[in-house]
Amino acid sequence: MNKVAILMRKAPYGSVYTAEGFRSVMGIGVFEMDAVLIFVEDGVYALVKNQNPEKLDMQPLGEGFPMLPEFGVNGFYVHQPSLEERGLSVDDLVMKVQLIDNAGLAELLAEHNAVLPF
């Protein structure tokens, strides 16, 4: 089975990266590939609770991630150093995730056939 890691690196608003990554992972899940989402750097902001991007004329993206298990996506990882560097904790996130450190990130990326960075 193909194993795909979606690497979310960008802030959720101000670019199309997070929205396109979200759409991509839904499609990958539909094709029954083994997909995981990994949030690093500013990508951790995509999972923050109570997003309010209406002034940017955008819909909140964070609310969609908890529904992804319905599309066969079951691995959600957050790079703990990225979270801490931004003054956030798991309590600030919209869903339960597995925290990983630098070594865990490298190991996770190495065990996937493809890594799609967004």
Backbone as JSON Lines, residues from 0, in Angstrom:
{"i":0,"aa":"M","n":[0.86,-1.19,0.0],"ca":[0.0,0.0,0.0],"c":[0.89,1.24,0.0]}
{"i":1,"aa":"N","n":[0.5,2.23,-0.77],"ca":[1.23,3.49,-0.78],"c":[0.98,4.25,0.51]}
{"i":2,"aa":"K","n":[2.06,4.73,1.09],"ca":[1.97,5.51,2.31],"c":[2.37,6.95,1.97]}
{"i":3,"aa":"V","n":[1.46,7.88,2.25],"ca":[1.66,9.28,1.9],"c":[1.59,10.14,3.14]}
{"i":4,"aa":"A","n":[2.58,11.01,3.3],"ca":[2.57,11.99,4.39],"c":[2.3,13.36,3.79]}
{"i":5,"aa":"I","n":[1.32,14.04,4.33],"ca":[1.01,15.41,3.93],"c":[1.64,16.31,4.99]}
{"i":6,"aa":"L","n":[2.6,17.12,4.58],"ca":[3.35,17.97,5.5],"c":[2.8,19.39,5.41]}
{"i":7,"aa":"M","n":[2.08,19.8,6.45],"ca":[1.48,21.13,6.5],"c":[2.48,22.08,7.17]}
{"i":8,"aa":"R","n":[3.05,23.02,6.38],"ca":[4.1,23.9,6.89],"c":[3.71,25.37,6.96]}
{"i":9,"aa":"K","n":[2.67,25.75,6.27],"ca":[2.32,27.16,6.12],"c":[1.15,27.55,7.01]}
{"i":10,"aa":"A","n":[1.08,28.84,7.34],"ca":[-0.06,29.36,8.09],"c":[-1.34,29.13,7.28]}
{"i":11,"aa":"P","n":[-2.47,28.94,7.95],"ca":[-3.69,28.56,7.24],"c":[-4.31,29.64,6.36]}
{"i":12,"aa":"Y","n":[-3.94,30.88,6.54],"ca":[-4.56,31.95,5.78],"c":[-3.49,32.82,5.14]}
{"i":13,"aa":"G","n":[-3.84,33.45,4.03],"ca":[-2.88,34.29,3.32],"c":[-2.26,33.6,2.12]}
{"i":14,"aa":"S","n":[-2.53,32.31,1.99],"ca":[-2.06,31.54,0.83],"c":[-3.02,30.36,0.65]}
{"i":15,"aa":"V","n":[-2.83,29.63,-0.43],"ca":[-3.71,28.48,-0.7],"c":[-3.13,27.17,-0.16]}
{"i":16,"aa":"Y","n":[-1.95,27.2,0.42],"ca":[-1.27,25.96,0.81],"c":[-2.09,25.07,1.73]}
{"i":17,"aa":"T","n":[-2.62,25.59,2.8],"ca":[-3.34,24.76,3.76],"c":[-4.62,24.22,3.15]}
{"i":18,"aa":"A","n":[-5.36,25.06,2.45],"ca":[-6.61,24.61,1.82],"c":[-6.33,23.54,0.78]}
{"i":19,"aa":"E","n":[-5.3,23.71,-0.02],"ca":[-4.96,22.7,-1.03],"c":[-4.46,21.42,-0.39]}
{"i":20,"aa":"G","n":[-3.7,21.53,0.69],"ca":[-3.27,20.33,1.41],"c":[-4.45,19.56,1.97]}
{"i":21,"aa":"F","n":[-5.42,20.3,2.49],"ca":[-6.63,19.67,3.03],"c":[-7.38,18.93,1.93]}
{"i":22,"aa":"R","n":[-7.57,19.59,0.78],"ca":[-8.27,18.94,-0.34],"c":[-7.49,17.72,-0.85]}
{"i":23,"aa":"S","n":[-6.19,17.84,-0.88],"ca":[-5.36,16.72,-1.34],"c":[-5.49,15.51,-0.44]}
{"i":24,"aa":"V","n":[-5.46,15.73,0.86],"ca":[-5.54,14.59,1.78],"c":[-6.91,13.93,1.7]}
{"i":25,"aa":"M","n":[-7.97,14.69,1.43],"ca":[-9.29,14.08,1.25],"c":[-9.27,13.16,0.03]}
{"i":26,"aa":"G","n":[-8.68,13.61,-1.04],"ca":[-8.6,12.79,-2.26],"c":[-7.76,11.55,-2.06]}
{"i":27,"aa":"I","n":[-6.66,11.69,-1.37],"ca":[-5.79,10.55,-1.11],"c":[-6.52,9.51,-0.27]}
{"i":28,"aa":"G","n":[-7.26,9.99,0.73],"ca":[-8.03,9.08,1.57],"c":[-9.09,8.32,0.79]}
{"i":29,"aa":"V","n":[-9.73,8.98,-0.15],"ca":[-10.76,8.35,-0.97],"c":[-10.18,7.21,-1.81]}
{"i":30,"aa":"F","n":[-8.94,7.35,-2.24],"ca":[-8.29,6.31,-3.03],"c":[-7.64,5.23,-2.17]}
{"i":31,"aa":"E","n":[-8.0,5.21,-0.9],"ca":[-7.6,4.18,0.04],"c":[-6.1,4.03,0.18]}
{"i":32,"aa":"M","n":[-5.4,5.14,0.08],"ca":[-3.97,5.14,0.39],"c":[-3.83,5.43,1.89]}
{"i":33,"aa":"D","n":[-2.74,4.98,2.45],"ca":[-2.46,5.23,3.85],"c":[-1.9,6.64,3.96]}
{"i":34,"aa":"A","n":[-2.71,7.56,4.48],"ca":[-2.29,8.97,4.55],"c":[-2.25,9.45,5.99]}
{"i":35,"aa":"V","n":[-1.24,10.26,6.27],"ca":[-1.13,10.93,7.56],"c":[-0.91,12.42,7.31]}
{"i":36,"aa":"L","n":[-1.3,13.22,8.28],"ca":[-1.06,14.66,8.26],"c":[-0.05,15.0,9.32]}
{"i":37,"aa":"I","n":[0.94,15.79,8.94],"ca":[1.97,16.22,9.88],"c":[2.0,17.75,9.86]}
{"i":38,"aa":"F","n":[1.82,18.37,10.99],"ca":[1.8,19.82,11.1],"c":[3.11,20.3,11.72]}
{"i":39,"aa":"V","n":[3.83,21.14,10.98],"ca":[5.11,21.68,11.43],"c":[5.13,23.18,11.16]}
{"i":40,"aa":"E","n":[6.09,23.85,11.78],"ca":[6.3,25.29,11.6],"c":[4.96,26.02,11.75]}
{"i":41,"aa":"D","n":[4.63,26.98,10.86],"ca":[3.38,27.72,10.98],"c":[2.16,26.89,10.64]}
{"i":42,"aa":"G","n":[2.37,25.69,10.13],"ca":[1.25,24.79,9.85],"c":[0.47,24.41,11.09]}
{"i":43,"aa":"V","n":[1.09,24.5,12.26],"ca":[0.38,24.16,13.5],"c":[-0.82,25.08,13.73]}
{"i":44,"aa":"Y","n":[-0.76,26.29,13.18],"ca":[-1.87,27.23,13.35],"c":[-3.16,26.72,12.7]}
{"i":45,"aa":"A","n":[-3.06,25.82,11.74],"ca":[-4.25,25.3,11.07],"c":[-5.17,24.56,12.03]}
{"i":46,"aa":"L","n":[-4.63,24.04,13.12],"ca":[-5.43,23.25,14.07],"c":[-5.89,24.04,15.29]}
{"i":47,"aa":"V","n":[-5.6,25.32,15.35],"ca":[-5.95,26.12,16.52],"c":[-7.47,26.31,16.58]}
{"i":48,"aa":"K","n":[-8.02,26.17,17.78],"ca":[-9.44,26.34,18.03],"c":[-9.86,27.79,17.76]}
{"i":49,"aa":"N","n":[-11.15,27.95,17.51],"ca":[-11.8,29.26,17.42],"c":[-11.18,30.2,16.4]}
{"i":50,"aa":"Q","n":[-10.86,29.68,15.24],"ca":[-10.34,30.52,14.17],"c":[-11.46,31.44,13.68]}
{"i":51,"aa":"N","n":[-11.11,32.66,13.32],"ca":[-12.1,33.64,12.89],"c":[-11.58,34.41,11.67]}
{"i":52,"aa":"P","n":[-11.52,33.75,10.5],"ca":[-10.95,34.4,9.32],"c":[-11.97,35.16,8.45]}
{"i":53,"aa":"E","n":[-13.14,35.47,9.01],"ca":[-14.17,36.12,8.21],"c":[-13.7,37.45,7.64]}
{"i":54,"aa":"K","n":[-12.87,38.2,8.37],"ca":[-12.37,39.48,7.86],"c":[-11.49,39.28,6.62]}
{"i":55,"aa":"L","n":[-10.98,38.08,6.45],"ca":[-10.18,37.75,5.26],"c":[-11.07,37.17,4.16]}
{"i":56,"aa":"D","n":[-12.39,37.12,4.43],"ca":[-13.36,36.54,3.51],"c":[-13.06,35.07,3.24]}
{"i":57,"aa":"M","n":[-12.71,34.35,4.33],"ca":[-12.39,32.93,4.22],"c":[-13.17,32.17,5.29]}
{"i":58,"aa":"Q","n":[-13.34,30.89,5.04],"ca":[-13.97,30.0,6.01],"c":[-12.9,29.44,6.94]}
{"i":59,"aa":"P","n":[-13.26,29.16,8.2],"ca":[-12.28,28.54,9.11],"c":[-11.87,27.16,8.62]}
{"i":60,"aa":"L","n":[-10.58,26.93,8.49],"ca":[-10.09,25.65,7.99],"c":[-9.98,24.6,9.1]}
{"i":61,"aa":"G","n":[-9.69,25.02,10.3],"ca":[-9.44,24.08,11.39],"c":[-10.59,23.14,11.67]}
{"i":62,"aa":"E","n":[-11.8,23.6,11.43],"ca":[-12.98,22.78,11.75],"c":[-13.09,21.55,10.85]}
{"i":63,"aa":"G","n":[-12.43,21.56,9.7],"ca":[-12.52,20.43,8.77],"c":[-11.62,19.27,9.11]}
{"i":64,"aa":"F","n":[-10.52,19.53,9.79],"ca":[-9.55,18.46,10.04],"c":[-10.11,17.32,10.89]}
{"i":65,"aa":"P","n":[-10.92,17.59,11.94],"ca":[-11.45,16.47,12.73],"c":[-12.34,15.5,11.95]}
{"i":66,"aa":"M","n":[-12.85,15.91,10.77],"ca":[-13.71,15.0,10.0],"c":[-12.91,14.1,9.06]}
{"i":67,"aa":"L","n":[-11.61,14.31,8.93],"ca":[-10.81,13.55,7.98],"c":[-10.74,12.05,8.25]}
{"i":68,"aa":"P","n":[-10.9,11.56,9.49],"ca":[-10.95,10.1,9.65],"c":[-12.06,9.45,8.83]}
{"i":69,"aa":"E","n":[-13.13,10.18,8.52],"ca":[-14.2,9.66,7.68],"c":[-13.7,9.38,6.25]}
{"i":70,"aa":"F","n":[-12.58,10.01,5.87],"ca":[-11.99,9.82,4.55],"c":[-10.79,8.86,4.61]}
{"i":71,"aa":"G","n":[-10.64,8.17,5.72],"ca":[-9.57,7.19,5.83],"c":[-8.24,7.76,6.31]}
{"i":72,"aa":"V","n":[-8.24,8.98,6.8],"ca":[-7.02,9.6,7.31],"c":[-7.02,9.42,8.82]}
{"i":73,"aa":"N","n":[-6.05,8.69,9.33],"ca":[-6.09,8.37,10.75],"c":[-4.86,8.79,11.53]}
{"i":74,"aa":"G","n":[-3.87,9.34,10.87],"ca":[-2.67,9.77,11.58],"c":[-2.56,11.28,11.56]}
{"i":75,"aa":"F","n":[-2.57,11.88,12.73],"ca":[-2.45,13.33,12.87],"c":[-1.31,13.62,13.85]}
{"i":76,"aa":"Y","n":[-0.26,14.24,13.33],"ca":[0.95,14.48,14.1],"c":[1.26,15.97,14.13]}
{"i":77,"aa":"V","n":[1.72,16.44,15.28],"ca":[2.15,17.82,15.42],"c":[3.57,17.83,15.97]}
{"i":78,"aa":"H","n":[4.41,18.6,15.3],"ca":[5.8,18.78,15.71],"c":[5.78,19.63,16.98]}
{"i":79,"aa":"Q","n":[6.1,19.0,18.1],"ca":[6.02,19.68,19.39],"c":[6.89,20.93,19.47]}
{"i":80,"aa":"P","n":[8.14,20.93,18.96],"ca":[8.93,22.17,19.01],"c":[8.25,23.32,18.25]}
{"i":81,"aa":"S","n":[7.6,23.04,17.13],"ca":[6.9,24.09,16.39],"c":[5.74,24.64,17.21]}
{"i":82,"aa":"L","n":[5.02,23.76,17.88],"ca":[3.9,24.17,18.72],"c":[4.39,25.06,19.86]}
{"i":83,"aa":"E","n":[5.43,24.61,20.54],"ca":[5.96,25.35,21.69],"c":[6.56,26.69,21.27]}
{"i":84,"aa":"E","n":[7.23,26.73,20.12],"ca":[7.82,27.99,19.64],"c":[6.75,29.06,19.39]}
{"i":85,"aa":"R","n":[5.53,28.64,19.17],"ca":[4.43,29.57,18.91],"c":[3.57,29.79,20.15]}
{"i":86,"aa":"G","n":[4.02,29.31,21.29],"ca":[3.3,29.51,22.54],"c":[2.0,28.74,22.63]}
{"i":87,"aa":"L","n":[1.91,27.61,21.93],"ca":[0.7,26.82,21.91],"c":[0.91,25.48,22.61]}
{"i":88,"aa":"S","n":[-0.2,24.85,22.98],"ca":[-0.17,23.51,23.55],"c":[-1.27,22.69,22.9]}
{"i":89,"aa":"V","n":[-1.33,21.4,23.2],"ca":[-2.37,20.54,22.62],"c":[-3.77,21.01,23.04]}
{"i":90,"aa":"D","n":[-3.88,21.68,24.16],"ca":[-5.18,22.19,24.61],"c":[-5.73,23.27,23.68]}
{"i":91,"aa":"D","n":[-4.87,23.89,22.88],"ca":[-5.28,24.94,21.95],"c":[-5.78,24.38,20.62]}
{"i":92,"aa":"L","n":[-5.71,23.08,20.43],"ca":[-6.0,22.47,19.14],"c":[-7.42,21.9,19.06]}
{"i":93,"aa":"V","n":[-7.95,21.82,17.84],"ca":[-9.33,21.36,17.63],"c":[-9.5,19.86,17.73]}
{"i":94,"aa":"M","n":[-8.4,19.12,17.82],"ca":[-8.49,17.66,17.84],"c":[-7.3,17.05,18.56]}
{"i":95,"aa":"K","n":[-7.44,15.77,18.88],"ca":[-6.34,15.05,19.49],"c":[-5.31,14.72,18.43]}
{"i":96,"aa":"V","n":[-4.05,14.9,18.77],"ca":[-2.94,14.63,17.85],"c":[-1.85,13.89,18.6]}
{"i":97,"aa":"Q","n":[-0.93,13.33,17.85],"ca":[0.26,12.75,18.45],"c":[1.39,13.76,18.31]}
{"i":98,"aa":"L","n":[2.03,14.06,19.41],"ca":[3.16,14.99,19.38],"c":[4.42,14.23,18.99]}
{"i":99,"aa":"I","n":[5.24,14.86,18.16],"ca":[6.51,14.26,17.76],"c":[7.62,15.29,17.91]}
{"i":100,"aa":"D","n":[8.81,14.81,18.19],"ca":[9.98,15.68,18.27],"c":[10.73,15.61,16.94]}
{"i":101,"aa":"N","n":[11.92,16.19,16.86],"ca":[12.68,16.2,15.61],"c":[13.0,14.79,15.12]}
{"i":102,"aa":"A","n":[13.42,13.92,16.02],"ca":[13.74,12.54,15.64],"c":[12.48,11.81,15.16]}
{"i":103,"aa":"G","n":[11.38,12.02,15.84],"ca":[10.12,11.4,15.45],"c":[9.64,11.88,14.09]}
{"i":104,"aa":"L","n":[9.86,13.16,13.81],"ca":[9.5,13.72,12.51],"c":[10.31,13.06,11.4]}
{"i":105,"aa":"A","n":[11.61,12.96,11.61],"ca":[12.48,12.34,10.6],"c":[12.09,10.89,10.37]}
{"i":106,"aa":"E","n":[11.79,10.18,11.43],"ca":[11.4,8.76,11.33],"c":[10.07,8.62,10.58]}
{"i":107,"aa":"L","n":[9.12,9.47,10.91],"ca":[7.8,9.42,10.28],"c":[7.9,9.71,8.78]}
{"i":108,"aa":"L","n":[8.68,10.71,8.41],"ca":[8.84,11.03,6.99],"c":[9.52,9.89,6.24]}
{"i":109,"aa":"A","n":[10.49,9.25,6.88],"ca":[11.25,8.17,6.24],"c":[10.39,6.93,5.98]}
{"i":110,"aa":"E","n":[9.34,6.73,6.75],"ca":[8.55,5.51,6.57],"c":[7.41,5.66,5.55]}
{"i":111,"aa":"H","n":[7.36,6.81,4.88],"ca":[6.33,7.03,3.86],"c":[6.94,7.03,2.46]}
{"i":112,"aa":"N","n":[6.19,6.49,1.48],"ca":[6.64,6.43,0.1],"c":[6.72,7.81,-0.54]}
{"i":113,"aa":"A","n":[5.82,8.71,-0.11],"ca":[5.78,10.05,-0.67],"c":[5.49,11.06,0.43]}
{"i":114,"aa":"V","n":[6.08,12.24,0.29],"ca":[5.81,13.34,1.2],"c":[5.36,14.52,0.33]}
{"i":115,"aa":"L","n":[4.18,15.01,0.6],"ca":[3.64,16.15,-0.13],"c":[3.68,17.37,0.77]}
{"i":116,"aa":"P","n":[4.55,18.33,0.49],"ca":[4.64,19.52,1.35],"c":[3.66,20.61,0.93]}
{"i":117,"aa":"F","n":[2.97,21.16,1.89],"ca":[2.06,22.28,1.66],"c":[2.38,23.38,2.65]}
